[in-house]
Amino acid sequence: MGGRPSSLLNKQQQQCLRDQVDALLGNFLPCYRGQLAASILWHISQELGPQEPAGCQLLRSKKLPRVREHQGPLIQLQGHPPQWQTVFCVLRGDGRLEWFSHKEEYESGIHPLGSVALTGYTLLTSQHEYLRLLDALCPGSSGDHTQENSDSLLEAPVNFPLFLHHPFRHHLCFSATTREAQHAWRLALQGGIRLRGTVLQRSQAPAARAFLDAVRLHRQHQGHFGYDDATLGSDAEVLTAVLMQELLPALRAQTLPSLRGAGRARAWAWTELLDAVHAVVLARVSAGLRAFQPEKDELLESLERTIRPDVDHLLQLRARVAERLQTDVQGLLESCLRREVDTQLPRVTRTLLGTVEAVLELVRSLLAQGMDRLCSHLRRNPSGARLRREVYSFGEMPWDPEMMQTCYREAERSQGHLGQLVARFGFLGMRSLVFGTQDLSQKLMADAVATFLQLADQCLTTALDCDQAAQQLEKVRGRVLKKFESDSGSAQKKFIRGWVLCIFLPFVLSQLDPSRKKELPDFEGDVLAVGSQALTTENIYEDIIQKVLLQRINQELKKALGASDVSCTLAGYSETPWEKEQGPPNLNLVSNFPVGKEAFTSLLARKDICSLEVGSFSTVTSFPAASGVVSTGTSLMFFFQGDFACSVEMVSFYSVLDFPASPKR
C-alpha cells in the first residue's frame, strides 16, 4: 500500500541478514545434533521397555490430516497504488492460498498472481479490529489517517472482510461478495492455518522431536523460557520465526522512524518491509537445513547402530546421574512449587479440563447425530443415490469444517479466561493449545467414523432386509459410542496432562535457572565420561523437574476427575517421564496411535467403479426394502462415483452383496 519505502532491502542489508542466519544455524545445529542422539535413545527405550496394555477401543483412521480445497472469487486490495481488484482464489489441500486474475487462468494451469503458505497467519473478519491492529503497529503515527490514499481505501466500509495478518509478513486484505461466501472462506482459511501450523507437532519422527527440543533449548540459552507459538510451522518456518523475534526490536528501532508515509499507510509499509526481511531469512534458513539434511540422515543411521546395542548401559548410567542430581535439586524445587505453582495448579487444571470436556461432548453429540441419520435414511428411503450422499457426508464429517465448527468454536471460547490464568507463568501459546484441542476433536471423530464403518461392514449380511440392517447399525452405534467414551476419556487425560506440563515446566525451569548453572557443571564429568551424545546433564536435569511436576499434575487430575477414574500412571505418563512420552500429546496425527492388525481388505475390482484411492468405499452392498417394494437383486450401492470418490474412509464390504427382497408386510 501507500508509503512504501523506495528500496526495501539493498544488497548489503540482505547479506547482513544471511550472515545472521548463518550465525543462528551455527549455534543451533550442534544442539540439534545432540538432541537427535537423545531422541534416538528415547525412541529405542520406548521400543524395548515394558509396553502399556492396549487401551484404545476405536480403530485408527487411515486418512491424513488435510483441508478441503476451496475456491471462488474474492476482492483483494493489491498493487501500487493499491486498488480493490477482483481475483479468483484457491485454497489448496495443503493449506496454501493462491490467487489468479480469472478463473480461466486457474483452470488453464497458468501460474498464479500470488501464493502464500498460511503458516502463522491470523484471520480477522472485523474491519474495525483490523484497523486497531494497524494502529498498534506504528503507535507514534496513528493520529493522522487522511494523508494517504491507502488509508481511505482501508477505512472505506468493507462489507464482508477477510483480513489475514502475520507478525512478520505482509498482510492480505480480501473481501467476499456475500455473507455466505465470507462464512465459507472463514472456515476454509482457519482450517488451512491450523493444518500448516501443527505440521511438526503431528510428526512422531525422532528428528521432529529432536528439532522441537533443540529449539526450546536454544531459546532457553537465549533467556527465553516461556512457551509460545513460535514452534508452529515447518522446521524452516520455526527457525525463521525465532530469528525474526530476535531481530524485531532492532528492526523497529532502526527502520521504523525512516519509513515514509503517515498513519495506517505507514503501518502497511512496515509490514511490507517485514515481509522482505522474512523472505530473505526464510530462504537462507531453508537452504541451510537442506544442506544439513544429508548429514542428519547419516547421523540418524549411525546413532541407531551405536546406541541400540548399548542402550541398557546408557540408561543405567543415566539413572545413576539422575539419582545424584535429584538429591541436590529436590529442596529448591519443592520450595519453588509450593510458593509459585501449588496455588494455581488446581485452577488451571480444572479450567482446561472444563474446556476439553465440553469440546469432546460436542464431538460425541455430532457423532451420534450422524449415525442416527444413516439409520433413519436406511429405514425410510433406501434409494441408492440419497443413501450414497448420506454415507459420504458421514464419512467426511471429520474433514467438514461446517459440521465440525461447533466443536472448534468451543475450543476457542475459553481461551481468553485461560490465557489470563497462565500468562503470569510466561505461557503465551494459547493458539497452539486451541489448535491442539481442535486437532484432538478431529482425530477422535475420524477414528469413531472409521470404527462405525468397519463394524457396519462386519455385521451386514445377505440375510438382512433394510429394517434388519438398520437394527444392526443401531447396535453398532451403541458399540461405537461406548468405544468413543473410553478413548476420549483417556485422550482427554493425556492431553490435559501434557498441556499443563507445558504451562508450568518452562516457568519452573526459569525460576531454578540460577541454581542450575551452579550445580550442573559438577555433573558434567560423569556424563562426558560416558562418551555418548545421547546423555546430557541438561536433559537429565529437566527430566527430574518434569518427574516431580508430573506427580503434582497427576494428583490434581485425580481430584478433578475422581480417584477411581485416573490411574497412577494416567495413561502413558508414569512418574519416570523418560520412560513414557513427554510434552503435549500429538493427538492430531493418524500415526500417533499404534495401528493394530490391518482392518481393511483390498479394493474390489469393478469396471463400473472409478479409480478409488485409500479412503473410499470399495464394494457394492444392497439391501432390499423392508416393505418388499424393491425387487429381488436391486442394489443399494455403498460406493461413490464421480464427485463422491476418494473421500470416505476405506471400508470394504468384502464382496458384492445381493440381498433377496424381504417378504411384504
N, C-alpha and C positions, 0 to 999 in steps of 0.2 A: 504494500500500500504506500501511501504518500510518506514523505520524509525519509526515503530510502537513502542510505549513505552512497556517495559516489563510487566508492570502492569498498566492497565488503571485507575482503581479506587479500592483502598483497602476498607476494611470494615469500617474503621474509616472515610474515605472520604465520603463513601455512607451515613453513619449515619449523618455526618455533613450536607450533602445536605438535608436529610429528616428533620432534625431539622429546617433548613432554610425554607423549605416548610411549616412546621407546624407554624412557626412564620408568614409567609405570610398569611396563612389561618386565623390565629388568628387575624390579622389586617383587613383582607378583609371581612370575614363573617359578622361581625357586620354592616359594611357599606352595605353589600348585603341585610341584613335583613331590614335595613331602606329603601333601595331603592325598595324592594318588597312592602312595605307599600305604598310608594309614587306612585309606578306603578299601584297598585290596585286602589288607589284614582283617578289617571288619567284615568284609564280604565272605572271606573264607571261614572266619569263625562262625558266621551265621549258618553256613552250609554244614559244618562239622559239629556244631553244638546241638544240644537237645532241642527237638522240634516241638513247637506248640501243637496240641491236638487240633485237627481241622475243625474250625468253628464256623466257617462260612456256610450258610444254608443255600443261598442263591447261586445260580450259575453265573459265571463271569461273562459279561458281554464281550464279543469279539470286535466290536466296532470301535474305531479310533475316534478320539475327540475331533470334532470338525464344526464348521459353520456352514449353514445353508447359504448357497450362493444367492445373492440378492442383487437386483439391477433395476434401473429406472432413471427417468430424467430428474435432475435437480438443477437449481440455480446456484452458481458459485461466484463468490467475489474474488476476482483474479485480474492480473495484468498490471501494467504501469503506464498510465494511471489506472487504478483499479476500477473495474466495472462489474456489475452483476450480469453474468452470462449463463445461458442455458448449456448444460453439459449432460452427457449420458454416463452415469456412474455404475460401476460393477464392484460388488464386494465378493472377492474370491473365497473359496472354501478354506484357505489357509490364513484368512484374516488380513489380506492385502486389499486396499481400496484403490481402484483405478478409475480414471475419468477420460472421456472421449468427447470430441466435438459433436458427434452424432452417433446414433445407434448403429447406422450403417457402417461406420468405421470400426466399431467393435465387432460386428458380425463379419467384416471383411478381414479381420485379423491385423488391422493397422495398429502400429504402436500407439499406446495411449498418450494423451497430452501430459498426464502426470500420474504418479502412483506413489503410495506410501504404505509401509507396514504400520499397523495400528498400535504397535507396542508403545505403551506409556502414555497414550492419548486419553483424555477425559472428554466425554460428550456432555455438552450443555444444550438444553432446549429452551432456555430463557435468555432473551436478548439483554434484558436488564442485568442479569447475573454476569453475562459475558462482559458487558461494558464495565462493570465494577472490577472484574478481574484485570482488564486492560489498565484501568486507573491505578491499580495496585502495583503494576509492573514499573511504572515511572511516576511515583507519587509526587515528585517535585514539579512535574509539568502537567498535572491533570486538571488544572484550573481553567485552561483555555482550550475549548473544543470547537473553535469556529474558524481557525485559520487554514485548515487543510480540507481538501475535497474528500479525502478518505474518511474523515470524521463524520461528515454529513452522510456519507454512504452507510457508515455503521449505525448512525443514530436514526436513519430513516427506518420506520417500522418494518420489521420482517415478520411476515405472518406465521410461518412455520419453520423457525430456525433450527439448524443442526450445526452447532459450532464445536469443532474439535480443537482442543488446546493441549499443549505439551510443554513441560517445563523447560525443554532445551530445543524445541523445534518450532518452525513457522506454523502459525495457526491456520486452520482450514475452515472457511465460512461457507456453509451451504444453506439453502432454503428449499423445503419441499413445496409442492404445489397444493397439497391438501393436508388436512389434519390426519387422515388415514395413512397417507404416504409418509408423513413425518413419524407416525407411530411405528409403522413397519420398519423404516430405516433406523429408528432409535433402537429397536430390539436387535436388528441385524448388526449394527455397529458395536453395540455393547457386547454382543457375543464374540465378535472379532477381536475386540480389545482384550477380553478375558482369555481367549484362546492363545493369542500371541504372548500375553503376559506370563502365563503359567507353564511355558514350554519346559523350563528346567525343573520346576517343581514336579512335573509329571514324570520325569525320567527316573528310572531306577538304576541306570548305569553307574558303576563305581566312579567313572570320570565326572559325571554330573554332580554326584555327592561331593567329590573331592573339590570340584570347582567352587561350589557354593561355600564349602568350609574355608577354602583358601580366600575367597572374597571377604568372608566375615573376619578371618584372622588379619588379613591385610588392613581392613578398616579399623580393627581394634588397635593395631600398631600405630595407626594414624590418630588414635584417640577417639574414634567413633565406635561406641559400644551399642547404641540403641538399634533396635530392629526397625527398618523402614522398607519402602517399596523399591529400593534400588536394585533388588535382585529379580525384578520382573523383566522377562525377556530372554533372548538368547544369550550365549556367553559373550559375544562381541557387544551386544546391546547393554549388558550389565556392566562390563568394564568401561564402556563409553559413558554410561550414566555416573559411575563412580568418579571418573576423571572430570566430567563436567561439573559435578558438585564441588570438586576441589578447585576448579578454575573459576567458578561463577563469581565469587567475591572480587577477585582481581579484574575480571572482565567488566563487571559492573562499575568498579571504581575508575578504571582506565578509559573505558569506551563510552559509557552511557552519557557523560557530560558533553561529548563531542558530536553526538548524533544530531542531525538536523531535523527540523520539524517541531511540532508542538502537539501537546495533548495526546490523544489516543493514537494519532498518526505516528508520533514518536515511539510510543509503546509498540506499535506494529513493526516499525523499523528495527526495534530492539529484538523482536522475535526473529526477524529475517537474519540479523547478524548472528544470533544464537544458532539458527539453523545452519548457517555457513560453517560455524565452528564445529557443530555437531557432525556435519558431513565429513569434514577433514579427520576428526578424531575417530569416527566410526570406520572410515576406510582404512586408516592406519592400524587400528586395533584388529580389524578383520584380517588384514594382511599378516599381522604378527601371529595371530592364533592359527592361521592357515600354515604358516611356516613352522609352527611348533607341532602341528598335527602328526607328522611322521615320527618325530621324537617321542611324542606322547604314546602313539601306538606301540612303538618298540619298547618303551618303558613299561607299559602295562603288561606286555607279554613277559618281559624279564622279571617283573615283580611277581607275577603269578608263578613262574618257575622257581624263584628263590624263596618266596615266603611260604608257599604251601607245605614243603617238606619240613619246615622249621616252625610251623605255626604254634604247636604246643609249647615249645621252649619260649617263644616270644610272648605268648600270653602269660606264662608263669612269671617271666621277668617283669612284665607289665604289672601284674597283680602285686608283686613284692614292692615295687616302687610306689604304687598307688597306696598300699597299706601304710608305708612310712610317711608319705606326703599327707595323707588324710589326718594322721596324728598331729601334724604341725598346723593344719588349717582349720581343724574342727572348731576350736574355740572362737576364732574370729568369725567364722561362717555362721555358727549358731547365734552369735550376738547380732550379726547383720540381719539375719532372717527374723529374729524376734523383734528387732527395732523397726525394720523397714517393710517386711513382707507379710508377716503373720496377720496384721490388722486388715490388710486389703485383699489378701488371697481369697477369703470366702466370698466377698462381694463380687470380685472379678469372675471367679469360677461360676457362681450362680447366674450372673448376668449372661455370660457366654452360653451356659447350659440352657437358659431360657430361650435364647435366640435359636440355637440349633434344634432344640426340641420342637419349636414352632415351625421351623422350616421342614423338618422331616415329617411332621404331622400333615402338612400340606402335600408333601410328596405322596404319602400314603393315601390321602383322600383322592388325589388326582389319579393314582394308580387304580384304586378301587372303582372310580367312575369309568375309567377306560375299559376295564374288564367287564363291568356291568353293561356297557354299551354293546360290546361284542356279543354277550349272551343274549341281550334283548333283540338285537338285529337278527341273530340266528333263529330265534323263535318266530319273529314277526315277518321277516322279509328275507328269505334265503336266496334271493336273486344274486347271481354271481357278481355283477358289476357293483352293486351297492355294498355287498359284503367285502369285496376286494378293497374298496375305498376305506371301509371301517378298519380292516386289518392293517392296511397301510398306515392309516392315521395312528393307530395304536402302536405300531412298531416304530413310528417316527416321534413319539412323544418326548423321549429324552432330548432330541435334537430340534424340537419345535419351540422356538423362543416364545411364541404366542401362548402355547399351552403351559410352558414352564415359568412364565413371568410372575405368577403369584408367589411361587417359591423363591424366585430371585429377588423380588421386592421385599419379601420378609427378611431375607438375609441382609438387605441394605437398611432396613427400617431402624434398627437399634444401634447402628454404627456410631451415631453421634454421642449417645449416652456412654457406650462402652469406650469410645475414643477418649472421652473426658476422664474416665476412671484410670486408664492406663497411660495417659500422656505423662504423668508425673514420673513414670518409670522409663521414660525415653522411648516408649513404643509408638512408632509413627507408621506402622504397617497395616492400618485398618483396611486399606484397599486389598492388600494381599489376603487378609483374613476373610473379607467378604467374598473375594474370588474363590478362596478355598471352600467356603460354605456352599457357594453355588455349585462348584465342581462336585462336592460331596453329594448334593441332592441329585445332580445329573447322573453321577455314577451309580447311585443306588437305584434310580429309576431305570437306567439302562439294564442293570443286572436283573431287576424284577421283570421287566418286559421280556428279556431273553428267557428267563425261567418259565414264565407263563406259556410262551410259545412252545418251548421244548416239552413241558409237561402236557400241554394240549396235544402235541404230536404223538405222545406215547399212549394217551388214553382213548383216542378216537379210532374206532374200528369200523369195518364194513357192516357190522350187525346193528348199527345205530341209525335211527332216523333223526330228524332235526331236533325234536323235543329231547330225545335221549342225549344227543350230542350237547345240547345246551345245558342239560343237567350235569354232564361230565365236566363241562367248562366251569360251571359254578363250584363244583368240588375243587377243581384246580385253583379257582380264585381264592378259596379259603386256605388252601395249602400255601399259595404264594404270599398271601398276607401274613401268615404265621412266619414264614421264612424271612420276609421283609422286616418284621418286627424284631426278629432275632439279630439279623445282620445290621440293621440300622442302630440298634442299641449298642452293639459292640463298636461299630464305626463311630458313633457319637462320642463314646468314652475316649476312644483313641484320638479322635480329632480334638476334643477339648483339652485333653492332657498335653498334646503336642503344642497347641497354641498358647496355653497358659505358661508352658515352659518357655516359649519364645518371648513372652511378655516379660517374665521375671528373670530369666537366666542372664541376658546381657546386662541388666541393671545390677544384679548381684556381682557379676564379674567386674563391672566398673567400680563398685564400692570396695572390692578387695584388691584392685589392681596395684595400689602402692605396696601392700604386703607381698603380693605375688612376685613383684620384681625383686624383692629382697630374698625370698625363700627359694624360688625355682633354681637359681644358679647352683645351690648346694646339691641339687639332684642331677644336674646335667652330666656329671662324670659317670654316674651309674648308667644313664641312658646311652651316652655316647659309647660306653664300653661294649654295648651290645652290637654296635656296628650296623644297625638297620635303620633306614629312613622311616620305617613303619612305626617306630616308637619315638615320641617326643614328649618332653615334660609338659609342654603347654597343653597337648591333647589330654594327657593323663590328669592334669590339674582340673581341666574343665569337666571331665567325666566325674570327678569326685564331687564337684559343686553340683552337677546335674543329679547325681545319685541322691544327695541329701534333699535337694529341692523337690525331686520326684516323690520322695516319701511324704512330704507335706501335701503335694498336689493330690496324691492318691488318697490320703486321709480326708481331704476336703471333699473329694468326689464321693467317697463313701458316705459322708454326712449328707451330701446333697441328693444322692440317688438312693440311699438306703444301703445298709451294710450287706443285706442279702443279695443286692443287685450288682455288687462290684467285688471282684476277687482281689486278692492281694497283689497280683501282678498286673491286673487291669488290662487284659487283652493286649499283650505284647510289650508292656513297659514294666519290666522287672525292676527290682531295686538295684540291680547292677546294669546301668544303662549301656555299657559296652556290649553286653550280651544280647541286647534287643535294639530294635530300631529307635533312633533318636530323632528329635526335632519334629516339626509339623508333619503329620501324615500326608502322603501323596495319594489321596483317595480319588483323584480325578483322572487316573491313568488306567487304561484297560489292563495293563500288565502289572499293576500294583499288587493284585492279589494272585496267589498261586492258582494256576488253572489245573483243574483235575483232568480226568480222562476226557478224551475228545467226545463231545456230546452230539456232534452233528455228523450225519453221513454225507456222502458225496452227492453232488447235484445230479438230478435225473436228466438224462439227455433226451431232449424232445425238440423236434424241428419247429414246433409252434411256439416255443418259449424263446424270448430274446436272450441275448447274452447277459448272464447274471454274474455280478461279482460277489465276493463274500459279503454277506449281509442281506440276502434276499431269500424269499421263499423259493423252493426249488422243485416242488412237485404239485400235482393236482389232486385235490380232495373233493369228494362230492358227498352231499347229504341229501336224501330225499325229503321232501316236505312232510311234516307230521300229518298234514291234512290229506295227504295222498294225491294232491293236485299235480305235483311234479311226477312225470312218468319215470319208469324204471330206466336207470342209466343216465339221467340228467345230472350234469356235473356242476358242483359249486367249486369254482377254481380258486384255490388259495395260492395263486402266483400272480405275478404282475408283468404286464407288457407295456411297452411304450414308457410313459411318464412314471409308471409305478415301479419300474425295475430298479434294482441296485440300491434300495433304500431301507428295506425292512431286515431285521436281524435274521440271519440264516437259520432256518429251522426246516429240517427235512421231514416231510410226511411219509418218507421211506418209499412210497410207490404211488402209482395211480390207483386211488381207492374208489371203486364204483359200488355204491350202496344200492341195494334194492329199495324200491319205494315201500314206505310203511303202509299198513292197512288203513283204509279210510275209517274215520271215527264219526 
